[in-house]
Amino acid sequence: MTTTSRARALLAFFLLLDAAPLAADMIGQDAPACAAGHGPAIQANIVGLKDRVGEVWLELYPATEADFLRPDEELIAEGKTFRRTRSHLPASGAVSICVRVPRPGRYALLLRHNRVGKDKFSIFSDGAGFPSNQRLGRSRPKHSQALIDAGPGITVANIRVQYLRGLGGFGPL
């Protein structure tokens, strides 16, 4: 093997390492579905956490604008899709949370970092993220920011959590 071919092989090896996902702690009640590859399910790889305080919640809504962020009790009473999985955060390392979906299709997805431990979102301390990773700013999240197409297996979304950042509204840290 020549020096040039060894250098190319080494470069290819390091590029493969760089492209490989980090091993993450899979959390949430539906974690076994994602860990075993039993779909349909959505695996949200969480990045940009402010800290490891509280819980993360992954909520699945119908893909309609009228149903996006509606109270879960109403959606369930009407027989519409709603699922929430939640978990305390591990002390360190990469984190992924899994939620099962009823069937392949389009859904709306919300990731919430519930830092204060209340059922109501705290604008001053909690964080939120969506599959689009667009900056949230000062307005209510748009339905289009939350849309995700779930396939028959495990659909992976990398979601960056955003927190209130002064007068500019919500954004990544």
Secondary structure, 3 states (H helix, E strand, C coil): CCHHHHHHHHHHHHHHHHHCCCCEEEECCCHHHHHCCCCCEEEEEEECCCCCCCEEEEEEEECCCCCCCCCHHHHHHCCCCCEEEEEECCCCCEEEEEEECCCCEEEEEEEEEECCCCCCCCCCCCEEECCCCCCCECCCCCHHHHEEEECCCEEEEEEECEEECHHHCEEEC
